[in-house]
Amino acid sequence: MVRKLKYHEEKLLKKVDFISWKLDNNLHEVQILKRYRIQKRDDYTKYCKLAQHVQKLANKIAELDPKDPFRVECSASLLEKLYSMGLIPTKWSLDVIKKITASCFCRRRLPVVMVRTKMADSIKTATQFVEQGHVRVGPEVVKDPAFLVTRNMEDFVTWVDSSAIKKHIMEYNEMRDDFNMA
């Protein structure tokens, strides 16, 4: 037997239409959050908004006259910027920009770049290394796994010099120098 509903419960049930209730299907979002080990859902929503803004900008540029010098200049600068960020593979046409999604931004995160360059076995361990401060990009130690790495910065992702992980890797590869034994 079911208990009788209280007054406020009945009022709440009147406001909710269970017949046409649409469940939020965010299965794709959850899969991407798991695949790229994104802890903050806010990061994913920012990437989605950025992808939408870029696509809207590309659509606005595409609406201009193809022979307009302003369009040529804007499209070239937008393509150059997106290519240097690593979001598009080529900088030939604006059609490539329509394929930019939040996953493109996720692929540029520091742990994913570390896995791609074989600095770590999985995104999980790469994220741990970044959070613990074992990785630097250029001269700066990066502790934020949401750090976006551009094409130019990919070559400068290295281990911190005093890192114990770097020592273990050097020992494993038999490249550690006796001078650095301290």
C-alpha positions, 0 to 999 in steps of 0.5 A: 500500500502506498502512503497518501501524498502530503500537500506540497508533494501533490503540488510538485507533482502537478507541476511535472508532466511525466507523460511528455518528460524528456530525459536529458540525453547527455550520454555523448558528454559523459563519454567524452568526460570519461575518455579525456579524464575531464574532472570539471564539467565546466571545462567541457561546456567552455569547449562546447561554447568555444566550438560554437563561437568559432563555427558562428564566426566562420559562418559569418565570414563565409557569408561575405563576398568571396572577393572581398579583401576583408573576408580573405584577410579574416579567413586567413587569420582565423585559419592560421590561428586555429591551425597554430592551436592544433584544432584543424589539420590543414589551413586550406578552407573554411569548410574544415572549421565546421568540423571543430567540436569540443573534442578538438579542444579536449585533444589539445589538453596537456595529459592527452598530448603527453599520451600522444608523445608517449610520455605516459601510458594512459591519460589517467597517469598523465593527469596524475603527473601533471597534478603532482607537478612533474611536467613543465611546458617551456620553463613553467611547471604546469599543474593544471590538466586543462592546460591547452597545448598549441602546436608550437608548445608541443616540443617544449613539454618535458619532465621537471628536472628534479622529478623522480619520474624522470630519473626512473625513466632515465634508469630504465632506458639506461641513459642516466649519467653517473654525474646526475646520481645525486 
